[in-house]
Structures are given as structure tokens and as C-alpha cells.
């Protein structure tokens, strides 16, 4: 009976020990949670950030950096950006998990809110950040316009070269003042497009000038023409002004082109003349060949004369006296021909008597 009486006492002691042990474990867990999250929770409570202990635990399970979210939410609350602006701990966590830069986004929204000239909400700021653009830099550029060199520094050319209608080359350098356009920051063209468009506009404006003196006299005409073309469309910037920093006179491209054209025309004329000369030489050679051919025909014809005389003797149609008369006529003709030649000598011995 004593043994059965002692069993309930032992069971109660065991339950008591288990309860104490569980209580100790619970106290340790609570202490550990408070030790880790108490500082963040106190900061949230004292600043009105509205982040509870359970929210902090959930961030740990979702592998979210507590420091980033708590400090960012406190920053937004202290700047007067409440949850009505869409900035909640859940939205901050979502942007963090999406790979965004949460502190940079909140700083950009605070800067835009303080400037009071820029309308930037949380969704637009997070979209710009996730698109890979620096949203804070964009806000700063909207408040303080940025100056871009045209052509850009470090480029292959030091100036924009244009040619007026009178053929004179002008070398221009410009300064383009731009302001960020937050509405077109996503999908809008970058600074390189602005520089390219402004360069094209300046070269076109110089080309439309009648003389280079007009550009030198009023460089602002270039700026007005370029601004009138709305070169900032579909870009992430808005062109505030275009200032011509320097204008230099280059080479006389028109005279050079005329000289090159004259040289080309001279070469063509020489080629044509050479062709005509070659044709004349060929024609001369053909005439010489024709003369030689005719001479050959004359010699051939003269070779037939003795044959004809002999034939006449045989037929009796030519007498001996007629033959001598013919020889005398030939001799007299040869003598006259030799006397008529320059430096000719009188023939000696004449023909037959």
C-alpha cells in the first residue's frame, strides 16, 4: 500500500519538473527574441513606424534584412511619408525581395517631396529603380539641371564640324543643359542620344546658313533652330538650353572640292587628248602604209613599161627613132627635176642626140 501511495507523488514531481523545464525554455526563447528584435521594435514604437514583433519575425523567415526595412520605414515616417503614400513595411519588403535598392528609393521620394516641384510616388520610384536607373540621381537632375558636353568628353572628335553654303567649314562645341524627365525615364533614350541629336541639329543648322559669317555673327541662331526641332522627344531628359561654347573657322572645303574637281577635269581632258593623239598617230601610220602601197604599185607599173616597149618593137608599132625621142624626153625631164630640187646639180651628158 505504501508503494502505491508514493506513485502519485513521484508523478506530480515529474510533471512539475517538466513544466519548469518548459517554462525555462519558453523564457529563454522569449528572451532570445527580445534580445534580437527588442532594439528594432523599440525604434519602431518610439518613431511610429508601425512594425510589430510579429512583422520582424516574419521578415526573418522571409530572409529580409531587418535593419534595411526598419531604418527605411523610420526614415519615411520621419519625413512625413505615411502609409497613405503606399510606403508600408509589406511594400518595402516586396521591393527588397525583388532586388531593389529600398533606401535609395525612399531617399529619392523624400528629395522629390522636399523639392515640391516633382511628382514622384512610391510605385513610380520602385519601377524606375527596378529598371536599373538611379532614381535618386534622376531626382537630383530634375532639381539641378545637368550640363552635357557636345561632343562628349573623351570622344574621337573635339568639335562638331559643319560646312556653310559658301564652302567654309566651322568647328563648334556646345553645352547642353538637360533636366531629367521622370515620366519617360523608363524606356527613354539616354545622354548619348541627346548628344547625337544635338550634334546632328547643329551640323544641319550650319549647313542651312548662306555664309559662315552669319553663324559667326549670331551663334544663337543655331541654338534656336536646334531647340525648335524638339530633339528631347522620347528621351529621359528635357532640354533646357543649348549654348554655343566655341566656334572656330576651319578649312575652305568648297575651294578644295573645286580644286579637286578641276584636277579631275584636267585628267579627263588629258585622257581625251591622249586618245585623240593616239588615233591621229594610227591614222598617220595608215596613210604611210597606203603611200608605200601606192609606191609599190607605181614601181610595179614602171616595171611593165620595158615590157610594153619590147612588145611594141616586136609588133612594129614603135620605131627606133620614136624610141630615141622618148629617151630624150625622159632625160630632159630628169634634168629639169634635178635642177628644181634644192641643192640640185645640173645633169651631165644629157640623153641621146
C-alpha positions in Angstrom: 0.0 0.0 0.0 2.9 2.3 0.7 4.3 1.7 -2.8 1.0 2.7 -4.4 0.7 5.7 -2.3 4.1 7.1 -3.3 3.5 6.8 -7.1 1.2 9.9 -7.4 3.7 12.0 -5.5 6.5 10.9 -7.9 4.3 11.6 -10.9 3.5 15.1 -9.7 7.2 15.8 -9.1 8.0 14.7 -12.7 5.2 16.8 -14.2 6.4 19.8 -12.1 10.0 19.3 -13.3 8.8 19.1 -17.0 6.7 22.2 -16.5 9.5 24.1 -15.0 11.8 23.0 -17.8 9.3 24.0 -20.5 8.8 27.3 -18.8 12.6 27.9 -18.7 12.8 27.0 -22.4 9.9 29.4 -23.2 11.5 32.2 -21.1 14.8 31.6 -23.0 13.1 31.7 -26.4 11.3 34.9 -25.4 14.5 36.4 -24.1 16.3 35.5 -27.3 13.6 37.0 -29.4 13.6 40.2 -27.3 17.4 40.3 -27.3 17.4 40.2 -31.1 14.3 42.2 -32.0 13.8 44.4 -29.0 16.0 47.2 -30.3 14.2 47.3 -33.7 10.8 47.0 -32.0 11.6 49.9 -29.6 12.8 52.1 -32.5 9.6 51.3 -34.5 7.4 52.0 -31.5 9.1 55.2 -30.5 9.1 56.6 -34.1 5.6 55.4 -35.0 6.9 53.2 -37.9 4.2 50.6 -37.0 6.4 47.5 -37.3 5.4 44.8 -34.7 7.4 41.9 -33.2 5.5 39.5 -35.5 6.4 41.6 -38.5 10.1 41.3 -37.5 9.8 37.6 -37.1 8.1 37.3 -40.5 11.0 39.3 -42.0 13.5 36.8 -40.5 11.6 33.8 -42.0 11.4 35.6 -45.4 15.2 36.3 -45.2 14.7 40.1 -45.3 17.3 42.4 -43.8 15.7 43.9 -40.7 18.0 46.8 -40.4 17.2 48.0 -44.0 13.5 47.8 -43.7 13.2 49.3 -40.2 15.6 52.1 -40.9 14.0 52.9 -44.2 10.5 52.8 -42.7 11.6 55.1 -39.9 13.2 57.4 -42.5 10.0 57.7 -44.4 7.8 58.3 -41.3 10.2 60.9 -40.0 10.0 62.7 -43.4 6.2 62.8 -43.2 5.6 59.9 -45.7 2.9 57.8 -44.1 1.2 54.6 -45.2 -1.3 56.6 -47.3 1.6 57.2 -49.8 1.9 53.4 -50.3 5.0 53.1 -48.2 4.3 50.2 -45.9 6.5 47.5 -44.4 5.0 45.0 -46.7 5.7 47.1 -49.8 9.2 47.7 -48.7 9.8 44.0 -48.1 8.3 43.3 -51.6 10.7 45.8 -53.2 13.6 44.4 -51.3 12.8 40.8 -52.3 12.5 42.0 -55.9 16.2 43.1 -55.8 15.6 46.8 -55.5 17.5 49.4 -53.5 15.0 50.3 -50.8 17.0 53.1 -49.0 17.7 54.8 -52.4 14.1 54.7 -53.4 12.9 56.3 -50.1 15.7 58.9 -50.3 14.6 59.8 -53.8 10.9 60.1 -52.7 11.9 62.3 -49.8 14.1 64.5 -52.1 11.2 64.9 -54.5 8.7 65.6 -51.7 11.0 68.3 -50.3 11.6 69.9 -53.7 7.8 70.3 -54.2 8.3 70.6 -57.9 8.5 66.9 -58.7 5.6 64.4 -58.6 7.1 61.1 -57.7 5.1 58.3 -56.0 6.3 55.0 -54.5 5.2 52.8 -57.4 6.9 55.0 -60.0 10.1 55.2 -57.9 10.3 51.4 -57.4 9.7 50.9 -61.2 12.5 53.2 -62.1 14.8 51.5 -59.6 14.0 48.0 -60.8 14.6 49.2 -64.4 18.2 49.8 -63.5 18.1 53.6 -63.3 19.4 55.6 -60.4 16.2 57.2 -59.2 17.9 59.5 -56.7 20.3 60.8 -59.4 17.3 61.4 -61.6 15.5 63.4 -59.0 18.6 65.4 -58.3 19.0 66.1 -62.1 15.4 67.2 -62.2 16.0 69.7 -59.4 19.5 70.7 -60.5 19.8 70.5 -64.3 22.8 68.7 -65.7 25.2 70.1 -68.3 26.3 67.7 -71.1 29.3 68.5 -73.4 28.6 68.1 -77.1 30.6 66.4 -78.4 31.1 64.3 -75.3 34.4 64.4 -73.5 36.8 61.7 -74.5 35.2 61.2 -77.9 37.2 60.8 -81.1 36.4 64.3 -82.3 36.9 67.5 -80.4 34.2 69.5 -82.2 31.2 69.3 -84.4 32.2 70.2 -88.0 29.6 71.7 -90.3 30.0 73.4 -93.7 28.1 76.6 -94.7 26.7 77.0 -98.2 29.8 79.1 -99.2 32.0 76.1 -98.5 33.7 77.3 -95.3 34.0 74.7 -92.5 33.0 75.7 -89.0 34.1 73.8 -85.8 31.5 74.1 -83.0 31.4 73.0 -79.4 28.2 73.2 -77.4 26.9 72.8 -73.9 23.5 71.2 -73.5 21.6 71.7 -70.2 19.1 69.0 -69.5 16.6 68.1 -66.8 15.6 64.5 -66.1 12.1 63.6 -67.2 10.8 61.1 -64.7 7.8 60.1 -66.7 10.0 59.0 -69.6 12.9 57.7 -67.5 11.8 54.1 -68.2 12.3 53.3 -71.8 13.6 56.8 -72.7 16.8 57.4 -74.6 20.0 58.2 -72.6 22.6 61.0 -72.8 24.2 59.5 -75.9 21.1 60.0 -77.9 20.8 63.6 -76.7 24.4 64.3 -77.8 23.9 62.6 -81.2 20.7 64.5 -81.9 22.1 67.9 -80.8 25.2 67.3 -83.0 23.1 66.4 -86.0 21.0 69.5 -85.4 24.0 71.8 -85.1 25.6 70.4 -88.3 22.2 70.9 -90.2 21.9 74.4 -88.9 25.3 75.3 -90.1 24.6 73.8 -93.5 21.5 75.9 -93.9 23.4 79.1 -93.4 24.2 81.0 -96.6 27.7 82.1 -95.4 29.8 81.2 -92.4 29.7 84.9 -91.4 26.1 84.5 -90.5 26.9 81.8 -87.9 29.9 83.8 -86.5 27.7 86.9 -86.2 24.8 85.2 -84.5 25.7 81.8 -83.0 22.3 81.8 -81.1 20.6 81.1 -84.4 22.0 77.6 -84.2 20.6 77.1 -80.7 17.2 78.4 -81.7 17.0 76.1 -84.7 18.1 73.1 -82.7 15.6 73.8 -79.9 12.8 74.2 -82.4 13.3 70.6 -83.6 12.3 69.1 -80.2 15.3 66.8 -80.0 14.4 65.6 -76.5 11.3 63.7 -77.6 11.3 60.0 -76.5 14.3 60.6 -74.2 14.7 60.5 -70.5 15.7 64.2 -70.4 14.2 67.6 -71.2 16.5 70.1 -72.9 16.6 73.3 -71.0 19.0 75.2 -73.2 21.7 74.8 -75.8 24.7 77.2 -75.5 27.4 77.5 -78.2 30.6 77.5 -76.2 33.1 77.9 -79.1 33.0 78.5 -82.9 36.2 78.2 -85.0 36.7 78.6 -88.7 38.1 75.5 -90.4 39.2 74.8 -93.9 37.7 76.1 -97.2 36.1 72.8 -98.2 34.4 74.4 -101.1 37.6 75.6 -102.7 39.2 72.3 -102.0 36.4 70.5 -103.7 36.5 72.8 -106.7 40.3 72.3 -107.0 39.8 68.5 -106.8 37.1 68.8 -109.5 39.3 70.9 -111.7 42.1 68.4 -111.3 39.7 65.6 -112.2 38.5 67.5 -115.2 42.1 68.1 -116.3 42.9 64.4 -116.0 39.8 63.7 -118.1 40.8 66.2 -120.7 44.4 64.8 -120.8 43.0 61.3 -121.3 40.7 62.5 -124.1 43.6 64.4 -125.8 45.8 61.3 -125.5 43.1 59.3 -127.1 42.8 61.7 -130.0 46.6 61.8 -130.4 46.7 58.0 -130.5 44.0 58.0 -133.1 45.9 60.6 -135.2 49.1 58.6 -134.9 47.3 55.5 -136.0 45.7 57.3 -138.9 49.2 58.7 -139.9 50.6 55.2 -139.9 47.7 54.0 -142.0 48.4 56.8 -144.5 52.1 56.0 -144.6 51.3 52.4 -145.2 48.9 53.4 -148.0 51.7 55.6 -149.6 54.1 52.7 -149.5 51.4 50.6 -151.1 50.9 53.1 -153.8 54.6 53.4 -154.4 54.8 49.7 -154.8 52.0 49.8 -157.3 54.0 52.6 -159.2 57.1 50.5 -159.2 55.1 47.6 -160.4 53.6 49.7 -163.2 57.0 51.1 -164.2 58.3 47.5 -164.5 55.6 47.0 -167.2 57.0 49.9 -169.4 60.0 48.0 -170.8 57.8 45.0 -171.5 55.4 47.2 -173.4 58.2 48.9 -175.4 59.6 45.5 -176.3 56.2 44.3 -177.4 55.8 47.5 -179.5 59.2 46.8 -181.2 58.1 43.2 -182.0 54.8 44.3 -183.3 56.3 47.2 -185.4 54.2 49.9 -183.8 57.3 51.7 -182.4 60.3 52.7 -184.4 63.9 53.2 -183.4 63.6 57.0 -183.8 60.5 57.1 -181.7 62.4 55.3 -179.0 65.3 57.8 -179.0 62.8 60.7 -178.9 61.3 59.1 -175.8 64.7 58.7 -174.2 65.5 62.4 -174.9 62.2 63.5 -173.3 62.9 61.4 -170.3 66.5 62.7 -169.9 65.2 66.3 -170.3 62.6 65.7 -167.6 65.1 64.2 -165.2 67.4 67.2 -165.7 64.7 69.7 -165.0 63.6 67.8 -162.0 67.2 67.7 -160.6 67.6 71.4 -161.2 64.3 72.2 -159.5 65.4 70.3 -156.3 67.1 72.4 -153.5 70.9 71.9 -153.9 70.3 70.0 -157.1 73.1 69.7 -159.7 72.8 70.1 -163.5 72.8 66.7 -165.2 75.9 66.0 -167.2 75.8 64.2 -170.5 72.1 64.5 -171.4 70.2 62.0 -173.4 70.6 60.6 -176.9 71.1 63.1 -179.7 
